[in-house]
């Protein structure tokens, strides 16, 4: 299994951060590639994209201000397979990426991703009151995994806060 390429560049509006690539993402080389993952539908329903993109178009989102990375690069069947050492290393690598590329907003795709990154136990959905990297907004959204038991419309409603934050950050 091989890691997948980050889609990242300087000054993105939003850098989406997942736990790690799925087996399907590793096989295809694209982010959020598992057919049960609702990420691409959520972005569209939330008004973040003007149409539903497919995982094979993930790189195209760079052109509209969105990028992708993970806290851990190693593909697994589930996040439970990630070791504490991998999280510790991934946390530092991710901090370096954020400092280097300076996205306006980091959207953590899952509370657990943010908890591993920040070390904070109590986390609410949406914009966090204090960011880990000064000058970059931390935003926590539900995981888009099909295993998450939230309704897709409820998840999209949380993600729909992002366009408003982007507008504020671009002023």
BAFI-3210 file (N, C-alpha, C; in Angstrom, 3 decimals, decimal comma, padded with zeros to 6 digits):
// residues 171
n [1|2|3|4|5|6|7|8|9|10|11|12|13|14|15|16|17|18|19|20|21|22|23|24|25|26|27|28|29|30|31|32|33|34|35|36|37|38|39|40|41|42|43|44|45|46|47|48|49|50|51|52|53|54|55|56|57|58|59|60|61|62|63|64|65|66|67|68|69|70|71|72|73|74|75|76|77|78|79|80|81|82|83|84|85|86|87|88|89|90|91|92|93|94|95|96|97|98|99|100|101|102|103|104|105|106|107|108|109|110|111|112|113|114|115|116|117|118|119|120|121|122|123|124|125|126|127|128|129|130|131|132|133|134|135|136|137|138|139|140|141|142|143|144|145|146|147|148|149|150|151|152|153|154|155|156|157|158|159|160|161|162|163|164|165|166|167|168|169|170|171]
n.u [000,846|000,505|001,111|-000,988|-000,769|-000,502|-002,745|-001,967|-001,204|000,191|-001,572|-004,268|-007,874|-009,186|-007,807|-008,389|-008,262|-007,805|-007,985|-006,303|-005,291|-007,703|-007,880|-008,919|-008,417|-005,629|-005,248|-006,349|-005,194|-006,453|-008,099|-010,576|-011,836|-013,326|-016,323|-018,382|-017,893|-018,986|-017,995|-017,713|-020,341|-021,235|-019,706|-020,866|-023,623|-023,342|-022,757|-020,174|-018,868|-019,796|-020,885|-021,209|-018,236|-016,071|-014,025|-011,796|-011,356|-010,165|-007,795|-008,529|-009,798|-007,916|-007,711|-009,905|-009,425|-009,191|-007,607|-006,002|-004,946|-003,567|-003,447|-001,960|000,034|000,027|-001,902|-004,830|-007,292|-008,981|-009,156|-008,500|-006,292|-004,103|-001,111|-000,017|002,507|002,594|000,627|001,866|004,165|002,864|001,399|003,411|004,458|002,186|001,806|004,096|003,477|001,235|002,329|004,110|002,521|000,372|-002,648|-005,902|-007,944|-008,146|-009,773|-010,747|-011,551|-013,427|-013,876|-012,053|-009,686|-008,967|-008,716|-006,497|-004,594|-004,619|-004,545|-006,566|-009,397|-012,140|-014,177|-015,968|-018,279|-017,446|-015,959|-013,094|-012,384|-009,793|-006,862|-004,410|-002,148|-001,128|-002,992|-004,245|-007,336|-008,942|-011,158|-013,671|-015,230|-017,752|-016,749|-016,770|-017,229|-019,048|-019,664|-020,320|-022,993|-024,588|-027,076|-026,783|-027,590|-027,458|-024,750|-023,809|-024,877|-023,225|-020,768|-021,517|-020,953|-018,434|-018,152|-018,993|-017,082|-014,827|-015,382|-015,210|-012,519|-011,262|-011,577]
n.v [-001,188|002,193|005,590|008,438|011,216|014,475|017,163|020,220|023,669|026,975|029,386|028,417|028,443|026,519|023,753|020,459|017,956|014,622|011,480|009,322|007,767|005,638|002,128|001,939|004,548|004,464|002,540|003,792|006,290|008,628|011,059|010,429|008,215|005,891|004,265|004,342|006,579|009,811|012,281|013,910|014,367|015,722|018,113|019,299|019,491|021,228|023,606|024,212|023,348|023,790|021,686|018,111|016,644|013,985|011,452|011,093|013,570|015,058|016,622|018,846|020,570|022,174|024,362|025,864|026,627|024,673|022,119|018,914|016,690|014,382|013,397|011,172|009,323|006,642|004,159|002,496|000,020|000,957|003,764|002,944|001,372|002,965|003,918|005,352|006,454|006,976|008,958|010,933|011,567|012,310|014,537|016,484|016,669|017,598|020,087|021,413|021,488|023,165|025,546|026,088|026,265|027,877|027,857|029,390|028,292|025,315|022,395|019,885|016,674|015,080|014,642|013,152|013,366|016,023|015,971|014,287|015,890|018,325|017,617|018,126|017,230|017,875|018,913|020,919|021,027|022,883|026,204|026,592|028,039|028,721|028,546|026,114|026,705|029,911|032,421|030,794|029,388|026,952|024,397|022,119|019,334|016,812|013,425|012,132|009,549|006,612|005,176|006,881|007,900|010,123|012,057|012,827|015,391|016,823|016,727|018,103|020,590|021,494|021,673|023,687|026,054|026,747|028,220|030,798|031,427|031,447|033,655|035,665|035,425|036,146|038,847]
n.w [000,000|-000,824|000,158|-000,659|-002,918|-001,627|-002,233|-002,479|-002,054|-001,788|000,228|000,165|000,364|001,946|003,592|003,602|006,017|006,567|008,462|007,434|004,321|002,751|001,878|-000,701|-001,613|-001,651|-003,625|-005,883|-005,919|-005,205|-003,155|-000,627|-001,884|-001,501|-002,322|-000,436|000,979|001,777|001,149|-001,252|-002,007|000,251|000,124|-002,123|-001,372|000,760|-000,430|-001,047|-003,305|-006,754|-008,056|-007,910|-007,441|-008,536|-006,955|-008,651|-009,627|-007,691|-007,650|-009,139|-007,454|-006,323|-007,991|-007,305|-004,761|-002,738|-000,840|-000,061|002,474|004,889|008,358|008,916|006,730|005,949|004,379|005,602|006,641|008,610|010,880|013,398|013,214|013,244|014,807|017,983|017,727|014,982|014,818|016,393|014,884|012,481|013,338|013,711|011,109|009,778|011,052|010,105|007,346|007,375|008,362|006,293|003,906|004,563|004,594|004,704|006,232|008,113|007,660|009,578|008,958|010,714|014,192|015,673|014,209|014,637|017,420|017,721|016,445|017,893|020,573|022,274|024,217|024,483|022,000|019,788|016,988|014,039|013,779|015,734|018,916|019,485|017,610|016,594|015,033|014,825|013,087|011,289|010,702|012,645|011,904|012,654|011,361|010,838|010,184|006,886|006,375|005,530|007,755|009,773|011,752|011,500|009,825|006,368|005,530|007,925|008,419|006,133|006,715|008,785|007,418|005,693|006,906|006,159|003,584|004,425|006,358|004,719|003,082|005,022|005,779|003,440|003,204]
ca.u [000,000|001,303|000,409|-001,432|-000,188|-001,252|-003,091|-001,742|-000,399|000,157|-002,723|-005,578|-008,960|-009,389|-007,064|-009,124|-007,345|-008,416|-007,149|-005,304|-005,953|-008,325|-007,280|-009,382|-007,659|-004,279|-005,290|-006,697|-004,390|-007,328|-008,651|-011,984|-012,213|-014,218|-017,684|-019,287|-017,550|-019,941|-017,307|-017,979|-021,752|-021,320|-019,193|-021,868|-024,822|-023,001|-022,509|-018,736|-018,602|-020,996|-021,370|-020,604|-017,014|-015,761|-012,684|-010,756|-011,184|-009,731|-006,767|-009,155|-010,254|-006,847|-008,000|-010,955|-008,998|-009,284|-006,563|-006,204|-003,846|-003,978|-002,547|-001,088|000,119|-000,107|-003,262|-005,311|-008,716|-009,688|-008,293|-008,084|-005,001|-003,034|-000,439|000,227|003,741|002,240|-000,050|002,845|004,943|001,941|001,066|004,519|004,505|001,051|002,109|005,062|002,758|000,374|003,203|004,714|001,552|-000,497|-004,060|-006,691|-008,738|-007,903|-010,997|-010,460|-012,670|-013,639|-013,417|-010,866|-008,506|-008,589|-008,260|-005,125|-003,738|-004,583|-004,403|-007,745|-010,407|-013,477|-014,164|-017,290|-018,278|-017,295|-014,750|-012,587|-012,131|-008,357|-006,188|-003,108|-001,162|-001,663|-003,286|-004,955|-008,569|-009,212|-012,578|-013,890|-016,454|-017,893|-016,175|-017,679|-017,315|-020,373|-019,870|-020,849|-024,447|-025,311|-027,708|-025,925|-028,002|-026,933|-023,309|-023,657|-025,196|-022,004|-019,814|-021,995|-020,358|-017,134|-018,156|-019,093|-015,758|-013,924|-015,678|-014,671|-011,061|-010,794|-011,786]
ca.v [000,000|003,408|006,837|009,193|012,545|015,641|018,226|021,370|024,772|028,119|030,281|027,818|028,842|025,430|022,507|019,389|016,996|013,378|010,617|008,696|007,233|004,312|001,177|002,343|005,749|004,023|001,824|004,691|007,509|009,788|011,291|010,109|007,413|004,777|004,581|004,603|007,870|010,823|013,575|014,712|014,760|016,724|019,400|019,865|019,844|022,334|024,812|024,443|023,194|024,066|020,417|016,978|016,140|012,580|011,358|011,210|014,997|015,718|017,624|020,025|021,484|023,150|025,549|026,663|027,009|023,599|021,112|017,689|015,960|013,537|013,475|010,002|009,011|005,202|003,673|001,396|-000,274|001,840|004,651|002,234|000,721|003,969|003,876|006,654|006,987|007,537|010,231|011,899|011,997|012,989|015,856|017,407|016,861|018,452|021,457|021,979|021,790|024,333|026,727|026,332|026,599|028,944|027,921|030,257|027,438|023,879|021,668|018,535|015,828|014,168|015,137|012,403|013,922|017,247|015,598|013,794|017,019|019,383|017,109|018,547|016,163|018,427|019,613|021,163|021,175|024,233|026,987|026,473|029,361|028,976|027,724|025,553|027,507|031,280|032,980|029,794|029,007|025,521|024,087|020,686|018,855|015,362|012,549|011,850|008,100|006,006|004,590|007,915|007,721|011,385|012,233|013,587|016,799|017,422|016,901|019,185|021,841|021,927|022,076|024,906|027,221|027,054|029,353|032,070|031,662|031,780|035,042|036,511|035,357|036,764|040,309]
ca.w [000,000|-000,876|000,485|-001,833|-003,032|-001,139|-003,176|-001,603|-002,564|-000,866|000,375|-000,106|001,251|002,904|003,485|004,263|006,628|007,015|009,298|006,575|003,125|002,776|000,945|-002,034|-002,002|-001,984|-004,907|-006,991|-005,870|-005,032|-001,824|-000,375|-003,056|-001,184|-002,780|000,690|001,578|001,309|001,111|-002,453|-001,915|001,325|-000,386|-003,019|-000,592|001,650|-001,212|-001,151|-004,736|-007,554|-008,571|-007,205|-008,062|-008,252|-006,382|-009,680|-009,916|-006,467|-007,950|-009,734|-006,415|-006,073|-008,800|-006,673|-003,416|-001,747|-000,900|000,703|003,084|006,003|009,506|008,764|005,299|005,684|004,175|006,447|006,511|009,530|011,663|014,616|012,949|013,313|016,110|018,617|017,129|013,675|015,080|016,899|013,717|011,574|013,909|013,427|009,650|009,419|011,516|009,150|006,098|007,605|008,459|004,981|002,857|005,105|004,189|005,580|007,117|008,114|007,988|010,039|008,555|011,831|015,495|016,084|013,526|015,355|018,764|017,571|016,065|018,905|021,931|023,042|024,345|024,250|020,712|019,207|015,537|013,511|014,038|017,094|019,509|019,458|016,610|016,963|014,301|014,764|011,773|010,493|011,393|012,809|011,734|012,832|010,712|010,975|009,166|005,776|006,245|005,567|009,076|010,660|011,829|011,317|008,504|005,448|005,537|009,154|008,195|005,148|007,401|009,489|006,374|005,018|007,573|005,536|002,638|005,160|006,940|003,622|002,714|006,087|005,741|002,195|003,212]
c.u [000,885|000,466|-000,061|-000,844|-001,097|-001,619|-003,063|-000,906|-000,564|-001,173|-004,071|-006,630|-009,145|-008,466|-007,840|-008,127|-008,129|-007,496|-005,974|-006,025|-006,587|-007,565|-007,653|-008,632|-006,233|-004,245|-005,534|-005,820|-005,211|-007,921|-010,142|-012,572|-013,169|-015,643|-018,686|-018,988|-018,400|-019,312|-017,732|-019,429|-021,923|-020,839|-020,224|-023,101|-024,579|-022,756|-021,041|-018,275|-019,911|-021,567|-020,709|-019,412|-016,877|-014,354|-011,567|-010,502|-010,624|-008,712|-007,363|-009,598|-009,174|-007,133|-009,087|-010,678|-009,050|-008,185|-006,845|-004,896|-004,436|-003,003|-001,558|-001,121|-000,165|-001,568|-003,592|-006,781|-009,533|-008,679|-007,802|-006,720|-003,823|-002,441|-000,244|001,516|003,462|001,518|000,945|003,686|004,065|001,575|002,152|004,635|003,380|001,280|003,076|004,385|001,915|001,211|003,789|003,704|000,528|-001,920|-004,810|-007,423|-008,259|-009,216|-010,613|-011,689|-012,809|-013,089|-012,133|-009,596|-008,027|-008,086|-006,825|-004,160|-003,535|-004,271|-005,574|-008,769|-011,797|-013,429|-015,606|-017,157|-018,063|-015,970|-014,367|-012,207|-010,652|-007,704|-004,848|-001,983|-001,740|-001,855|-004,003|-006,164|-008,682|-010,718|-012,733|-015,250|-016,557|-017,162|-017,222|-017,838|-018,762|-020,684|-020,449|-022,368|-025,240|-025,943|-026,816|-026,310|-027,507|-025,433|-023,071|-023,946|-023,978|-020,966|-020,227|-021,520|-019,059|-017,186|-018,252|-017,755|-014,751|-014,127|-015,095|-013,147|-010,482|-011,009|-010,497]
c.v [001,243|004,619|007,524|010,591|013,587|016,508|019,493|022,417|025,935|028,864|029,697|028,427|027,795|024,263|021,468|018,348|015,788|012,622|010,091|008,134|005,866|003,406|001,573|003,593|005,384|003,354|002,765|005,939|008,768|009,849|010,958|009,263|006,268|005,136|004,852|005,940|008,959|012,207|014,457|015,186|015,857|018,087|020,085|020,328|021,061|023,640|025,160|024,307|023,386|022,825|019,320|016,481|014,655|012,532|011,523|012,660|015,761|016,835|018,918|021,032|022,481|024,463|026,433|026,896|025,942|022,576|019,963|017,141|015,109|013,703|012,316|009,587|007,543|004,799|002,506|001,140|000,633|002,652|003,974|001,546|001,690|003,965|005,289|007,277|007,618|008,867|011,296|012,444|012,811|014,379|016,876|017,703|017,802|019,894|022,144|022,347|023,053|025,601|027,088|026,878|027,650|028,963|028,834|029,448|025,999|023,238|020,229|017,683|014,706|014,755|014,456|012,915|015,152|016,926|015,084|014,931|017,989|018,891|017,482|017,411|016,675|019,315|019,739|021,219|022,641|024,876|026,847|027,852|029,730|028,023|027,225|026,358|028,919|031,762|032,025|029,341|027,482|025,311|022,571|020,315|017,346|014,619|012,288|010,347|007,628|005,361|005,594|007,883|009,024|011,389|013,115|015,073|017,523|017,665|018,069|020,545|022,374|022,416|023,390|026,177|027,655|028,198|030,725|032,427|032,077|033,252|035,999|036,562|036,039|038,276|041,039]
c.w [000,000|-000,479|-000,792|-001,776|-002,410|-002,329|-002,344|-002,334|-001,582|-000,931|-000,047|000,808|002,343|002,565|004,287|004,755|007,126|007,944|008,482|005,351|003,395|001,816|-000,495|-002,514|-002,388|-003,353|-006,089|-007,048|-005,677|-003,624|-001,771|-001,506|-002,751|-001,595|-001,647|001,370|000,936|001,108|-000,058|-002,492|-000,873|000,830|-001,276|-002,237|000,305|000,899|-001,342|-002,598|-005,501|-008,242|-007,750|-008,011|-007,752|-007,651|-007,419|-010,082|-008,719|-006,716|-008,514|-008,685|-006,005|-006,806|-008,195|-005,183|-002,346|-001,952|000,039|001,239|004,198|007,152|009,493|007,295|004,984|005,502|005,120|006,138|007,419|010,341|012,944|014,443|013,050|014,721|016,670|018,076|015,763|013,843|015,529|015,743|012,766|012,032|013,561|011,932|009,219|009,868|010,552|007,829|006,257|007,660|007,092|003,981|003,272|004,528|005,157|006,647|006,982|008,511|008,318|009,795|009,588|013,117|015,929|015,444|014,285|016,765|018,716|017,254|017,221|020,311|022,824|023,070|023,989|023,011|020,223|017,692|015,177|013,864|015,504|017,625|019,482|018,474|017,129|016,307|014,176|013,326|010,846|011,302|011,445|012,759|011,820|012,260|010,932|009,862|008,100|005,539|006,302|006,906|010,078|010,605|011,760|009,926|007,640|005,427|006,791|009,033|007,238|005,779|008,164|008,480|005,711|005,708|006,885|004,519|003,324|005,802|005,878|003,215|003,747|006,025|004,511|002,159|003,402]
res [x|x|x|x|x|x|x|x|x|x|x|x|x|x|x|x|x|x|x|x|x|x|x|x|x|x|x|x|x|x|x|x|x|x|x|x|x|x|x|x|x|x|x|x|x|x|x|x|x|x|x|x|x|x|x|x|x|x|x|x|x|x|x|x|x|x|x|x|x|x|x|x|x|x|x|x|x|x|x|x|x|x|x|x|x|x|x|x|x|x|x|x|x|x|x|x|x|x|x|x|x|x|x|x|x|x|x|x|x|x|x|x|x|x|x|x|x|x|x|x|x|x|x|x|x|x|x|x|x|x|x|x|x|x|x|x|x|x|x|x|x|x|x|x|x|x|x|x|x|x|x|x|x|x|x|x|x|x|x|x|x|x|x|x|x|x|x|x|x|x|x]
***
